[in-house]
Amino acid sequence: MKRNRRIAFLLLLPSLLLVAVFVYGFILWTGWLSLTNQNDLFVPHPHFIGLHNYVRLFQNPRFLIDLKNTAVFSLIFIPGSLILGLGGALLLAGGVRFEGVFRTIFLMPMALSFIVTGVAWRWLMNPSSGLNLLFHSMGLNLNSGWYTDPNIGIKAIALAAIWQLSGYTMALYLAGLRAIPKEIYEAAQVDGASSGQTFRFITLPLITPVTLSAVIVLGHISLKIFDLVVAIAGSSGGPAFSSDVPALFMFITTFQANHFAQGAGISTVLLILVSFLVIPYLRWSLATEAKE
């Protein structure tokens, strides 16, 4: 037994070392860098300056706009993906014909990269073509500036993200729905429960773990969204930074302006925001496994 454990440890050791250095080591290095004055490539010996970079960061109007855009994006993207995903899962779980075709259609966008999705939706939301041209041909007065309108900006990009990720949530919900024993629904019918009551008091509570998992994944995507924004709105973040996000600001600050410490500060803030989602979920998962 001890020999097998040693062999297993030796096999895992290279991966553990790589993760320790290139994940946790770089996280610690980024955190340290954000506390120094390395805001210029030619600073030979950076000095510790504490939270000064973070103070400057939260005094930057662009960063505050980015945080607001992230909140708006999340409030549209996460519920939209959950609702469409659950609706698609309920449709397929009901036993529709050609289920395989519908499942493929729902999942196809998930196979695309955000860059491909962004290029397609940039054309669709172009004010002079795409959806506006379709609305005009149908006689509908629904034309919009989409991502070129400062009042819409990030909201338009959230629609493209919903289109791509709703198939993912559909797959999660479909697996969750099919894991529910049919006997529970049969017992509810015997007791005289309506379809609405069955959905509210049986289906929704039993798929809560699926919903939590989906929220964690979608929330972490919304916090670090970058490529979709660049593909649709460009590297400028749209008019008046209406589509700008922290990840894009971090890229520009670090790799174009060479303000490494400031960029590290933005990265650290994003890591902290993601941890607010991941850590409570991990604690809940561990507590649930311990009870079982």
C-alpha positions in Angstrom: 0.0 0.0 0.0 2.8 2.5 1.0 4.7 1.6 -2.2 1.6 2.3 -4.3 1.1 5.7 -2.6 4.8 6.6 -3.3 4.4 5.7 -6.9 1.2 7.8 -7.2 2.9 10.7 -5.5 5.9 10.5 -7.8 3.6 10.5 -10.8 1.7 13.5 -9.6 4.8 15.4 -8.4 5.6 17.0 -11.8 2.1 18.3 -12.2 2.0 19.6 -8.6 5.3 21.4 -9.1 4.1 23.0 -12.3 0.8 24.1 -10.7 2.7 25.4 -7.6 5.1 27.5 -9.8 3.0 28.6 -12.7 -0.4 29.1 -11.0 0.1 29.9 -7.3 3.6 31.2 -7.7 2.6 33.7 -10.3 -0.5 34.7 -8.3 1.7 35.6 -5.4 4.2 37.4 -7.7 1.3 39.4 -9.2 0.0 40.3 -5.8 3.5 41.5 -4.7 4.0 43.4 -7.9 0.7 45.3 -7.3 2.2 46.6 -4.1 5.3 48.1 -5.7 6.1 51.1 -7.9 6.9 48.9 -10.9 4.8 51.2 -13.1 7.6 51.7 -15.6 9.6 49.1 -17.5 12.8 50.9 -16.6 12.5 50.8 -12.8 15.5 48.6 -11.9 14.7 48.1 -8.2 10.9 48.5 -7.4 10.0 49.6 -4.0 7.1 48.5 -1.7 4.4 51.3 -1.7 1.5 49.4 -0.1 -2.0 50.0 -1.4 -1.1 53.1 -3.3 -1.8 51.4 -6.7 -5.2 50.3 -5.5 -6.1 53.8 -4.2 -5.2 55.2 -7.6 -7.1 52.4 -9.4 -10.4 53.2 -7.5 -9.9 56.9 -8.2 -9.7 56.2 -12.0 -13.1 57.0 -13.6 -12.5 54.4 -16.3 -12.0 51.5 -13.8 -15.2 52.6 -12.0 -17.0 52.5 -15.4 -15.6 49.0 -16.0 -16.9 47.7 -12.7 -20.3 49.1 -13.5 -20.3 47.6 -17.0 -19.3 44.2 -15.4 -22.2 44.4 -13.0 -24.7 45.3 -15.9 -23.2 42.5 -18.1 -23.6 40.0 -15.2 -27.2 41.0 -14.4 -28.2 40.4 -18.0 -25.9 37.5 -19.0 -26.3 35.2 -16.0 -30.1 35.3 -15.7 -30.6 35.2 -19.5 -28.4 32.2 -19.9 -30.1 30.4 -17.0 -33.6 31.1 -18.2 -33.0 30.1 -21.8 -31.0 27.1 -20.7 -33.7 25.9 -18.4 -36.4 26.5 -21.0 -34.5 24.5 -23.5 -33.9 21.7 -21.0 -37.5 21.5 -20.1 -38.4 21.4 -23.8 -36.1 18.5 -24.5 -36.8 16.7 -21.2 -40.5 16.6 -22.3 -39.6 14.1 -25.0 -39.9 16.2 -28.2 -39.3 14.7 -31.6 -35.9 15.1 -33.2 -34.3 15.7 -29.8 -30.8 15.1 -31.1 -31.2 17.8 -33.7 -32.5 20.4 -31.2 -29.7 19.4 -28.7 -27.1 19.9 -31.4 -28.6 23.3 -32.3 -28.5 24.5 -28.7 -25.0 23.2 -28.1 -23.4 24.4 -31.4 -22.7 28.0 -30.2 -20.8 26.6 -27.2 -18.3 25.0 -29.6 -17.3 28.4 -31.0 -14.7 30.6 -29.5 -15.7 34.1 -28.2 -13.7 35.6 -31.1 -15.8 33.8 -33.7 -19.0 34.7 -31.9 -17.9 38.3 -31.6 -17.1 38.6 -35.3 -20.5 37.2 -36.2 -22.4 39.4 -33.7 -20.4 42.5 -34.7 -21.9 42.1 -38.2 -25.4 41.2 -36.9 -25.4 44.3 -34.6 -23.9 46.7 -37.2 -26.2 49.7 -37.4 -26.3 49.6 -41.2 -26.7 45.8 -41.7 -27.6 42.6 -39.9 -30.5 42.8 -37.5 -31.4 46.5 -38.3 -31.7 45.6 -42.0 -33.9 42.6 -41.1 -36.1 44.7 -38.9 -36.4 47.4 -41.6 -37.4 44.7 -44.2 -40.1 43.4 -41.9 -41.5 46.9 -41.3 -40.5 46.9 -37.6 -39.3 50.1 -36.0 -36.7 48.3 -33.8 -33.5 49.7 -35.2 -30.8 50.3 -32.7 -27.2 51.4 -32.5 -26.3 48.3 -30.5 -22.7 48.4 -29.4 -22.1 51.8 -31.1 -24.7 53.4 -28.8 -23.2 54.6 -25.5 -26.5 53.9 -23.7 -26.5 50.2 -24.8 -22.9 49.2 -25.2 -22.2 46.3 -22.8 -25.9 45.2 -22.9 -25.6 44.4 -26.6 -22.5 42.3 -25.9 -24.4 40.4 -23.1 -26.9 39.3 -25.8 -24.1 37.7 -27.8 -22.7 36.0 -24.6 -26.2 34.6 -23.8 -26.5 33.2 -27.3 -23.2 31.3 -26.8 -23.6 30.1 -23.2 -27.3 29.2 -23.0 -26.6 25.9 -24.6 -24.1 25.1 -21.9 -26.7 25.7 -19.2 -29.2 23.8 -21.1 -26.9 20.7 -21.1 -26.4 21.1 -17.3 -30.1 21.4 -16.6 -31.0 18.6 -18.9 -28.7 16.3 -17.0 -30.2 17.5 -13.7 -33.8 17.0 -14.8 -33.2 13.5 -16.1 -31.5 12.6 -12.8 -34.8 13.3 -10.9 -36.6 10.0 -10.2 -40.0 9.7 -12.1 -41.5 8.2 -8.9 -41.5 11.6 -7.3 -43.5 13.2 -10.1 -45.9 10.2 -10.0 -46.4 10.7 -6.3 -47.1 14.4 -6.8 -49.7 13.6 -9.4 -51.4 11.2 -7.1 -51.6 13.9 -4.4 -53.3 16.2 -6.9 -50.4 18.6 -7.5 -50.7 20.8 -10.6 -47.9 21.2 -13.2 -47.0 24.6 -11.8 -46.8 23.2 -8.2 -44.7 20.3 -9.4 -42.3 22.6 -11.1 -42.1 25.0 -8.1 -41.9 22.6 -5.2 -40.2 19.6 -6.8 -38.2 20.5 -10.0 -36.7 23.8 -8.9 -35.5 22.6 -5.5 -34.0 19.4 -6.9 -32.0 21.3 -9.6 -30.7 23.9 -7.2 -27.2 22.4 -7.2 -27.2 22.6 -11.0 -28.2 26.2 -10.8 -25.5 27.0 -8.3 -22.8 25.3 -10.5 -24.0 27.2 -13.6 -24.0 30.6 -11.7 -20.4 30.0 -10.6 -19.2 29.2 -14.1 -21.2 32.0 -15.8 -20.2 34.5 -13.0 -16.5 33.7 -13.4 -16.9 34.1 -17.2 -18.6 37.5 -16.9 -15.9 38.8 -14.5 -13.0 37.9 -16.9 -14.8 38.5 -20.2 -12.3 40.0 -22.7 -12.2 38.5 -26.2 -15.9 38.9 -26.9 -15.7 42.6 -26.0 -12.6 43.1 -28.2 -14.2 41.3 -31.1 -17.4 43.3 -31.0 -16.5 46.7 -29.6 -12.8 46.9 -30.4 -9.8 47.5 -28.1 -11.1 51.0 -27.3 -14.0 49.7 -25.2 -16.6 51.3 -27.3 -17.8 54.9 -27.3 -17.4 56.6 -23.8 -16.1 53.2 -22.5 -19.7 51.9 -22.7 -18.4 48.3 -23.5 -15.1 48.5 -21.5 -14.4 45.8 -18.9 -11.7 45.3 -16.3 -9.9 42.6 -18.2 -9.5 44.9 -21.3 -8.4 47.8 -19.1 -5.8 45.5 -17.5 -4.5 44.4 -20.9 -4.1 48.0 -22.1 -2.6 49.1 -18.8 0.0 46.3 -18.7 0.9 45.5 -22.2 0.4 48.8 -24.0 1.1 51.4 -21.3 3.7 49.2 -19.5 2.2 50.1 -16.1 2.9 46.7 -14.7 2.1 47.3 -11.1 -1.2 49.0 -12.0 -2.1 46.1 -14.3 -1.2 43.6 -11.5 -3.6 45.6 -9.2 -6.5 45.2 -11.7 -5.7 41.4 -12.0 -5.7 41.1 -8.2 -9.1 42.8 -7.9 -10.5 40.4 -10.5 -9.1 37.5 -8.6 -10.7 38.7 -5.4 -14.0 39.2 -7.2 -13.9 35.7 -8.6 -13.0 34.3 -5.1 -16.2 35.8 -3.8 -18.0 33.4 -6.1 -15.8 30.3 -5.9 -14.9 30.1 -2.2 -18.5 30.1 -0.8 -19.4 27.5 -3.5 -16.5 25.3 -2.5 -17.4 25.5 1.2 -21.0 24.7 0.4 -19.9 21.7 -1.7 -17.6 20.4 1.0 -20.3 20.8 3.7 -22.8 18.9 1.5 -20.3 16.0 0.9 -19.6 15.9 4.6 -23.3 15.5 5.4 -23.6 12.7 2.9 
